[in-house]
């Protein structure tokens, strides 16, 4: 599976979301706003089995803009 980024409650106009996530090197990670780093979160695998469909796929560049907006 290719690497990808996704966000919940994504607002492209303001570069905001409620939860920023990615699937990198076969691992799921969520961006921890307090620690300002990516942390593992295997519970996100639910998107593969259709239990969770309420997210937007975004590009790495869009994810970076969201992170910059947090700082």
N, C-alpha and C positions, 0 to 999 in steps of 0.2 A: 504494500500500500504506500502511495506517495505521501509525503509530508503535507500537512495543511493546517490552516488556522481557522478558528471559528469564534463567534461572539454571541452572547445572549443580550437581547434588548439593544442591539446595535443601532446607533444614530450616526450615520455617515456625515451629516452636516456639522455635528459638534465633536466628532471623533470620540464618542463615549460608548460605553456598554456596561452592563451590570456584572458580566463575567467574561474574561478573556481567556481563551483556551487554545491549545495546539496539540497536534499529533506529530511528533518528531522521532525519527529512528524507532518506530514501533512502540512508542511510549506516549501516554497522555500526560499533559501538564497544564496547570492553570497558573495565571499570573497572580502572584501574591502582592497586592498593592502596598501593604505595610512593609514587607521585606524587600520590595522592589526587585523581585526575581521570579523565575519560573520554578514551580515545585510540582513533583509528580502527583497525579490524581487519577488512579485507575478506574474510578467510578464513572469517568467520562466515556468509557467503552460502551455505555448504554446507547450511544448514538448509532452504533453498528447493528444493533438488534432491533432498532425501530422504537425503542422505549422513549426516546427523546427526539423530537423533531423541531423544537422551538429555538433554533439557532440560525445564524447567518454565516455562511462560509465567507471568509474574507482573505485578502492577500497578506503576505508578510509585511508589506509596506503599510497597509491599513492598520495592522496590529501595532506596528512601530509608532504610528501617529497616535493611537490610543494611549500607548505607554508614555509618550512624550507629553500628552495632555494631562496625564496623572501627576506628573512631576511639577 
